[in-house]
Amino acid sequence: MRFDSGMTDEVYQEQILPHVSRTFALTIPQLPPGLRTAVTSAYLLCRIADTIEDEPALSAAETFAFLQRFTAVVYGREEAALLARELEPRLSDRTLPAERDLVRNMERVVRMTAGLHEQQRAAIHRCIEVMCYGMHHFQSTASLRGLPLSSDLDSYCYYVAGVVGEMLTELFCGHSPRIAQRRAALHGLAVSFAQGLQMTNILKDVWEDRRRGACWLPHEVFNRHGIELAQLSPERYDAGFRGGVRELIGVAHAHLRNALSFTLLIPGEEAGIRRFCLWAIGLAVLTLRNIERTPQFTAGSQVKVSRAAVGMTRMLTSLAVRSDRILLRLFERAARGLPLAAPSAVRQPARPAMLAAHTPDPAVTEYSRRRLRSQLEGSSGRSNGSSVP
C-alpha cells in the first residue's frame, strides 16, 4: 500500500486514517476543522507507537529503544525520516500494510503536529511520551496469567487510553473558551471516559489477546469466581468465567456513565465534539450488551456491533445531540439490563512520579539509540509476553 507521494501531508492523514481505524474514521470527521487536524495527527502518532510495540520481530529491548527514539522524534529532537528508514525494514508480515505505510510516512504526521498551536503540541507530546513509557512497561511483562489486581488494570488502561482522554480534554479546552471554563470537571472524568472504552475493547478482544500471549484481565476478580486465567480456553467454557466478565462489564458500564457526564459538560452548540464522544460511547454500550448476551463467544467478531446498530446509534445521537435529557434517556435504554458496579469500583489510577516531567531526557534517548544499534544484528526476537520477571 503506497499513497501518492505528491499529496499534501494533510491529505495523506485524511486518506490513511480509514485504513488504520474504521471507528476514528467515522468520529474524527465530526470535529471542527482545526480540532479535526490535531486529533487526526494525535491518533496517527498513537497508532505508530502501537505498531512499534506490537511488532513481534523486535526484542523487548529493541522495542523500548525504538519507542524512546519515536518520543524524541515527536519532540523534534530526532529526524523522523531517519527513524522510519531504520524501523520499516524491521517490521514483519504481521504488521498490516497500512501500518507499514504510516511508519514509512511518519515524517508527514510529525510535520503536521509541528504546525499545530503550542498548547495542542504540548498535549500531544505528553500523551505520546506517557503512552510509550507505560504501554511498553505492561507489554514487556504481559502473560496469560493476567494482571494481578484490578488496580493494575486501571493503570494499564490509563497508559493506553486514559492519557488520550487527558490529551483530548486539553485539545477541546484549547478549541473553546466555554469548554475551558469546565476544564477541571472534564479532567475529573476524562480518564474514566477512556477506561470505559478501553475495558470494552479488552473484554471484546480477550481471545485475540490470548492468542498473542497476553491477558489484561485482573486475576483477583476471576480468582473470586474460581477461574485460573492461565488455564483459560475458549474451548472449555466455565460459568465462573462469565461471572468474572459480568463483574468487569459492571465496571466498564460505570465508567461509560462517567463518559456520558463528560460529554454533557461540552456545550450543546459544540455538536461535532459531542457526536465524536457520543458515537464512541454508544458503540461501547452496545458492545457490552453483546458480550453480556453471548457469554460463550470465542472471537471479538461474534460480539461486534452490527452495521445497522452503528447506523442507528449515529442517527439517534445526532438527532438528540443538543438535548441532555434525551441523551440521558437514550443511554439508559441502551444500557438496560447491564450489570453496574458500585462507585467504589470506579477508581482513578495512581500516576507514577516519573510522569511529572513531560520532556524526555536526551541522555536516555541517546542511550536507547546506542543500545538499539548494538542489537540490530542477531536479535533473537521478543518472548511474545509469555514470561514475567
N, C-alpha and C positions, 0 to 999 in steps of 0.2 A: 504494500500500500504506500504510494507516494503521491503527494499533492503537488500541484503546480508551484514550482519554485518562484514564479514571478508574482504570486499573490501577496497581498499585504499581510503583515503579522495579524492584524485584527480579523481579516477574512479567514486566515488559517485557523485561528482559535475557534471561530464560529463553525468551520467545517469539520474540524477534528472532534469537537465536543460530542456530537451524537454517536460517534464511533467508539467512544470510551465510556459513555454513560447515557443510557436512554432516559433515566429519571431526570438528571440535571439538564438534559437537552430539552425536556418539557418545561421544567420550572424556571431555569435561569432566564429564558427569553421574556418571562413575565415582569422582570425587574426594569426599573427606569434605565435609560441608556447608559449613563455614566456608571451607575452601580452595576449594571449588567456586565460591562467590560471588566471591572475589578473582580467580581465574583467568578467570572469565567477564568481569568488568569489564576486566581487563587485555587480554584478547583483543579485546573490542569497541573499546577505545581504540586498539589497534594497527590495527584494521580502519578506523577513521575516518581515521587518519593515512595509511593506504594508499589510501583513497578520494581524499583530497586530492591525494596525489602522482600518482595515475593519471588525474586529470581532465584531458583534452586541451584543454578550453576555456580553461584557465588558462595564462598565460605562466609561464616558469620563475621570474621574479621574484615573480609573484603567488603561485605555489605555495610558494615559500620563506617569504614573508611569512605566509601562512595557517598553515603548519606551525609557525612561530615563535609565532604567536598561540595555536595549539592547545596547544603546550607550556605557555604561560603559563596557559591555561585549566586544564590538568591540575594545575598547581601552585597553583591557586586565586588567581591574580593577574589574571585577566580573567574576565568573565562568559561562561559557556558559551552562554547564550541569545542574547546579542548576536552572538557569532561565528557561531552557527547561522543566525541571520536574515540575516547578510551572505553566508554561504557557500552556503546551499542554492540561492538563485536563480542562482548561477554554475555549478551542476552541469548538465552536458549530458545528452542522452538516452543517452550511453554509460555513465552511472552507473546501476547496477541500482536498481530501486525500493526494495529492502530497504536498500541502502546509503544511499540518499537519506533514507529514514525514520530510519536510525541517526544520520545527520548532524543531522536535524531534532530528534532527541531526545537529543543528546549530553549535555544537562544532566542527564538521568536517570542516565547512566552515570557522569558526573563526581560526582554526589551519592553514588552507591553506593561509588565509590572513596574519597571523602572520609570515609565512615563506617567504613572498614577500620582495622585496627590500624596504629600508626605504622610498624612495620617493613614491613608489607605495602605501605603507601602509598609509602614511600621506594623500595622495589624497583621498583614500577610507575612512579613518576615518573622514575627514572633510565632505565628501559627506553624510555619514550616519548621522552625528550629525545635520547638517543643514536640511537635509530632515526630520528627526524625529521631529525636532522643528517646522518647517514650515508646514509640512503636517498635524500635529495634530492641529495647530492653525486654519487652514482653515476648517478641517473636523469638529472640535468642534462647529463651527458657521455656518455650511452648512444648507441651507434651499432651498425650492422650489422657493424662490423669486430671486435666482441667486445672483451673485456678484454685488455690487453696480456699480463699474466703470470698464472700460477697463484696467485701471492701476492695479486694484485688480486681474484681470485675468492674467496680466503679472506677478504679484508677485506670484500667485498660481502656474503658470507654472514654475517659477524659482525654487520654493521649491521642486516640484515633478519631474522636468525634467532638468531645466537649470543647477542646481548644478551637475547633472550627466554629462552634456556636459562639464562643467569645469573639472570634475574628469577625463573624457576620454581624454581631451586635455593634462592634466598632464601625464597621462599614455602613450599617444602617444609620447610626448616630451621625456619622460624618456627612451623610446624604441629606439629612433633615434636621433642622434645629428643634422642631417639635418632638421628634423621636429622641433627640439628645437630652431633652428635659426629663426623659424617663430612663436614662442610661442605667442608673443604679438598680432600678426594678428589673430592667431587661437582663442585666448581668446576673441578677439573682436567680433567673430562670433559664439562662442560655445553656448552661452545662446540662441541666436536667432535660431540656428540649432535645439536645443532641443525643443524650444517653437513651432516651426513649426510642429514637430512630435506630441507634446502633444495636441496642438489645434486640429489637425486632429482627434485624439482619442476622445477628448471632443465632437466634432461635431458628430462623428460616434456613440458614446455611450450616446447621450443626453437622450434617452428614458429609457435606462437601469439605468442611474444615477438617473433619477427622481423616478423610482420605489424604489430606495434605500433612497429616501428622500433628494437628493442633486441635485443642478443645478449649473454648473460652467460657465454658460453664463452671460455676463455682462448686467445688467438691462438697463444701459444708452443706449446701442446700440439698444435693442429691443423696448425701450420706444419711440425712434425716429420713429419706424415703427408701433406704435400703439399697441404694444403687452405687456400685463402684464404677466410676466413669471410665477407668482404664479398660474395663471389660465390656463396655457398651458396644452394641452391634445392632444395625438396622434389621438384621435377620432374626434377632431374639428380642421381641417386644416385651417390655415389663411394665405393669401398671404403675410401679414405683417411679419409673422414668416420667410417665405422664404427670404424676404428682409434682415432681420437681419442675417440669416445664410449666405447669399451671402456676406454680409459685412465681416463677420468673415472668410469666405473662402478666401477672398481677402487678409486679414491679414496673415492667415496661408500660403498662396501662397508666399507672400513676404518673410516670414521667411524661407521657403523652398528654395528660391533663395539664401538666405544667407547660407543655409546649403550646397548648391552646391559649393558656393565660398569657404567655409571652406574645403570641400573635395578636391577641386582643389589646395589648398595650400599644401596638402600632396604630396610628390614627387611621380612621376609615378611608380618608382620601388617598392614602398610600395603598391603593388597591393592588398594585403589582407586587409589592412586598408581601402583602397579606396572602395573595394567591401562591406566591413562592413557598410560604410556610404552610399554608392550609393543604395544598396538594400533597406535600410530603407527609403531613400528619394523617390525612385521610387514608392514604395508601398504607401507612403503617398500622393503623387501627384495623383495616380490613385484612391485612396480612395476619395480625394476631388472631382475628376471628377464624381465619382459615386454619391456622396452626391448632387452635383450640378444638375445632371441629374435625380435624384429621390427625388424631394422636399417633397413628401408626405410619405417618408419611416417612419416606426414605430418601427424598430429594427435595430441594427447595422448589423445583418446578411444580411439584404437586400442591404447594400451598401458595403459589404465586397468584396475585390478584389478576383477574381476567381483564381483557381489553374493555369489555362492556362496563365493568365496575370502575375502571380507570376513567372512562369517558363520563360516567355518571357522577363520579367524585368531582371531576373538573367542572362539570356543568353546574351542579348544585352549589358548590362552594363559590363559584364565580357569581352566580345569581345573588347569593347571600353575603357577598364579601364585605359589605359595609354595615351589616346588621349583626351586632354582637349576640343579640337574643336568638336569632335564627341559627347562627353558627353554633351556639351552645346546644340548641335542640338537635341539630344535625349530628354533633359529636355524640350526644347521649344516645341517639338512635343507633349510630354505627357501633358504639361500644357496648350496647345492651348485651348482658349475659357474660361479659368477660370478667374474670376474677380481678379484684382490685386490692393491692397491698395497702397495709396501714401506712400512714405518713412517715412513721419512724423507719420504714424500709427504704425510703427515698432519700439517700444521703448525698452530700457533696463530697467528692474525693479530696483527700489532703494533697496540697501542692508541695512537691519536694522543694527544699530550699534553693536548689540549683536553678529553679525556674525564675527566681527573682531577677536574674540577669538575662536579658533577651538578646545579647550580642555574642556570637560565637568567639571563642578565644582563638586568635590567629595561630598561637603556638600549638594548640590542639589540632587545628586544621592542617598545619604543616606536618605534624607528627603522623596524622592519619594518611596524608598523601604519601609520605615516605614508606609507611607500613604497607600500604596497598601495593605500591610499585615493587616492593621487595617480595610480594606474594603472587604476582601475576603469572609467574612460571610455576608449574607443578602443583596448582591448587587441587586439594582433594575434595572440594565441594562442601556444602553445609550438611548438617545432620538431619535436615527436614524437621527439626523440632522434636525429635524422638527421645531426647535425653534432657535432663535438667542438672545443673551443677550441684 
